[in-house]
């Protein structure tokens, strides 16, 4: 149920208004001096991977730049990041079978990887590493084989051999890259095991510093600093250490509330894929769900309780799961119950489980959850006092959400008594709406809905 990256960035799928950032950064890539390392810094769950993939996709149509995407986290099982790096680069360069410079650079790179020292691996591989490229089984350069023998000798010879191999690697990689700039996107560096992340940075700094080569590192600088300190100690200057490797740092722009609302609508459109045989009201479900999601996201954000983009993605995926788990039950899926009851409950469960837990307890009234909503929303929304910064939809959402949360608990006499007392002194619009629901619709079976929500929580959406 994951939403795939579109093959083309358009106004329709650029819900977070990232295209402007991508255009500006693409211009930077064309004009900056090389070699360069650019860091895209942003916190966990803020959409770095989506941004990087959209950017790479956009650059594929650019005649001046070529790209390689490398997911560091998916490759941190490798003993040396250089081997994983060479493998991804080999997929790129292998398209040009006549690129002799790459073949020579690759041969040197294989020996530079710290685990590929002839004297160590020869016994385990019947000597094949001495003469064959482990990336695709082709013969290694004989000159490089001779130089590499020095790696297994004394410290001075080993150092000299390493320097010679690095020079061969860099000289030939520069020839292989040729006239076009090559941009290598390194994603999820901050999720790697600390030693792997550090070694990857060191490799980029010392052996990939060549003309026309640009690295774009997608990372959470704060989290990566913690990883570095885990290796070098808590008093280590991790920020200063990272400055050694990063030439330019760019922090992703925080999306506006309007962009978040557009993004939610985009996700719902992608996730809520209705078949032709489903009832005509299905489109309304998406519209109303979007309004309610936007309503909560906006007011939680005003309270300093923002959802990350990853959390928003997971909420929408969970809503889609609940929709599918409900199956043919149109009583749940295609009426306002979904938008005004299930959507709020899933969001509140995510943000404040204690409030949610209190509500779903059969012996409790909706009092706590209504207080929670009231505390998150300005009075001028609840009581319709004129304010240009809030739409009239906010008032309607507040009324409908509150009314459905009350009505869903009406099977209990205790709730009836509580409601009779409350309606005398609280917001009249909410209780008019409750009265309407009582007169027009059957009572909501809350327990089956809660069971579906809880069942959806058994699915891991963190990947």
Buried (B, 14 or more C-beta within 10 A) or exposed (E): EEBEBBEEBEEEBBBBBBBEBBEEBBEBBEEBEBBBBBBBBBBEBBBBBBBBBBBBBBBEEBEEBBBBBBBBBEBBEBEBBBBBBBBBBBEBBBEEEEBEBBBBBBBBBBBBBEEBBBEBBBEEBEEBBBEBBBBEEEEBBEEBBEBBBBBBEEEEEBEBBBEBBBEBBBBBBBBBBEEEBBBBBBBBBBBBBBEBBBBBBBBBBEBBBBEBBBBBBBBBBEBBBBBBBBEEEEEBEBEEBBEEBBBBBBEBBEBEEEBBBBBBBBBBBBBBEBEEEBEEBBEBBBEBBBBBBBBBBBBBEEEEEBBBBBBBBBBBBBBBBBBEBBEEBEBBBBBBBBBBBBBBBBBBBBBBEEBBEBBBEEEBBBBBBBEBBBEBBBEBBBEBEEEEEBBEEBBBBBBBBBBBBBBBBBEBEEBEEBBEEBBEEBBEBBBEBBEEBBEEEEEBBBEEBBEBBEEBEEEEBEE
